[in-house]
Amino acid sequence: MRVTRRVAVGLPIAAAGLGMIGLSLAGLNAAAQTADTIKIGLVLPMTGVQGAVGREVSDAAKLYMAQHGDTVAGKKIELIVRDDSSVPDNAKRLTQELIVNDKVNFLGAGLTPSAMSMAPLATEGKVPTVIMVSGTSVVTERSPYYVRTSFTLGQQSGIIADWAVKNGSKKVVAILSDWAPGAEAGKVFSDHFTKGGGEVLESLKVPLANPDFSPFLQRARDLQPDTLFVFVPAGQAGTFARQFAERGLDKSGIKLIGPGDIVDDDDLPSTGDALVGVITAGIYSAAHPSQINKDYTAAYQKASGHRANFISVGGYDGMNLIYEALKKTNGNTDADAVIGAMKGMTWESPRGTISIDPRTRDIVQNVYIRKVQKVDGQPWAIEFETFPAVKDPLKEAAN
Ligand code: PHB
């Protein structure tokens, strides 16, 4: 009885509350559109276990501004970075504050759980939001004002599965970080691999926070696969590589493959020989042989002290998308005008040519097959095959 009453009373209050927030957010954004300064609020994990991700995106965004100036279409650009410590509730609160107090014109979103929690606010507040990190397919469908410059795990996992089949893999054990992008990596990999005649012996799920890979690596080894398919998110490749080598798996004859995350350029320099020979399908390598990438990696290294990685380009390209959209709208920040300008945009990124799919607002980009090799004493993911203009396969399958 009491529960029923609570629900009955609670619902209208919650609905009224949301309605009020909706009204005020929409009004605020209209006011923000007439200001001379255009504000971009990034909500990123700057601290905690995934803190490297926030550092990489914000360093790249700041580098973009240092290179391209802080004025676009006659308006000054101001970047605001907020730390959600990878906690979705924090991301929601910070987004609300950025919209209501700071009156931001754009948002930048980071990890999948945070991007999911920010979506209703971006929609109600009509704030164009660039997804700079999340690799989960469904995220871009959560708001009509979401546009992605990062990647999806599906984009890479189907391609590496096909490569593995072609190159003799028959029995795979999957080790997957236990959250949405890991589930998608596993699903797309397994669909392709089994279609090609391979068998996935077991999928092992590793907790996202403070992972200890050792027991999973032991279990995987006991199952005697010929190949291990592994997804760990940015920031965990170093720990994974150390435990992989400690268990002797680098010398076991079992092939290690995955999406690009397991050979994250931010961690590679510290992995010694542990990942040498590993084959991945990835969207970016710091070793990508183009002049624009050579310039990018040199400038990023100088500005941040780190090797540029696949997470950083999501921030760098995200800023380019915002700048170029503003040039097209002549400084108009109206969400529908901005999103309209972003749809179909194509440009040359440090990772190669990329574009925004006008139908899905998701990124279309090359996926490269790479092998880790030592060059001048350091491991690099060296590209040897290119799949051009790859779309998110889960969205394509749904249509
Ligand atoms: C995500 O937030 O979906 C994500 C983050 C880091 C990765 C992959 C996916 O390396």
Residues whose N, C-alpha, C, O or C-beta is under 5 A from the ligand:
A	BS01	PHB	G110 L111 T112 V133 S134 G135 T136 P181 V232 P233 A234 D261
